[in-house]
Amino acid sequence: MSTEQRQALYFNLIDKLIACPNGQEPEILEQEPELIDAGLVNTMVQVATIFVHEGNNDGAQFLIHVARELSKQLGLYPNISNQE
């Protein structure tokens, strides 16, 4: 799979997450576990940045929240409270 194809799948998954009813995000993500990786997290942050520039702060906050949760699950997000 090319980088462009994977990016398109990330965007598709992000669209599904944005469109799904509140609380169903885990079910959407469970349908495509092969896409849950650092690339998805990075793409979510990129889309959130675009949303901020477009004035869609709610959409941006939602994506940042999901990206942060995925980062924690993937071990990409430092858990500072455990380091004290």
C-alpha positions in Angstrom: 0.0 0.0 0.0 1.4 3.4 -0.9 1.7 6.3 1.5 -1.1 8.1 -0.5 -3.4 5.2 -0.2 -2.8 4.9 3.5 -3.3 8.6 3.9 -6.7 8.3 2.1 -7.7 5.5 4.5 -6.7 7.7 7.5 -8.9 10.6 6.1 -11.8 8.2 5.5 -11.5 6.9 9.1 -11.3 10.5 10.5 -14.5 11.4 8.5 -16.2 8.4 10.0 -15.2 9.4 13.5 -16.4 13.0 13.0 -19.7 11.8 11.6 -20.5 9.0 14.1 -22.8 9.5 17.0 -21.1 10.6 20.2 -19.7 7.7 22.1 -19.4 5.3 19.1 -15.8 6.3 18.3 -14.3 3.1 19.9 -16.6 0.9 17.7 -15.5 2.9 14.6 -11.8 2.4 15.5 -12.3 -1.3 16.3 -13.5 -1.8 12.7 -10.1 -0.8 11.3 -7.4 -1.8 13.8 -4.8 -1.9 11.0 -5.0 1.9 10.7 -4.4 2.7 14.3 -0.8 3.8 14.4 1.4 6.8 14.7 0.4 7.8 11.2 -3.2 8.1 12.1 -2.4 10.2 15.1 -0.2 12.5 13.0 -3.0 12.8 10.4 -5.6 13.6 13.1 -3.3 16.4 14.4 -2.9 17.8 10.8 -6.6 17.7 10.2 -7.2 19.4 13.6 -4.8 22.1 12.6 -6.7 22.7 9.4 -10.0 22.8 11.4 -8.6 25.5 13.7 -7.6 27.6 10.7 -11.2 27.1 9.3 -12.7 28.2 12.7 -14.0 24.6 13.5 -12.7 24.6 17.1 -15.1 21.9 18.2 -13.9 19.5 15.5 -10.3 20.3 16.3 -10.8 19.7 20.0 -12.5 16.4 19.2 -9.7 15.2 17.0 -7.0 16.2 19.4 -8.8 14.3 22.2 -9.1 11.1 20.1 -5.5 11.5 18.9 -4.3 11.9 22.5 -6.3 8.8 23.7 -4.9 6.7 20.7 -1.3 8.0 21.5 -1.7 6.7 25.1 -3.0 3.3 23.9 -0.1 3.1 21.4 2.5 4.2 24.0 3.4 7.3 22.1 2.1 9.8 24.7 4.3 10.3 27.8 2.4 9.6 31.0 4.0 12.2 33.1 2.2 11.3 36.3 4.0 8.0 36.5 7.4 9.6 36.3 7.1 11.5 39.6 
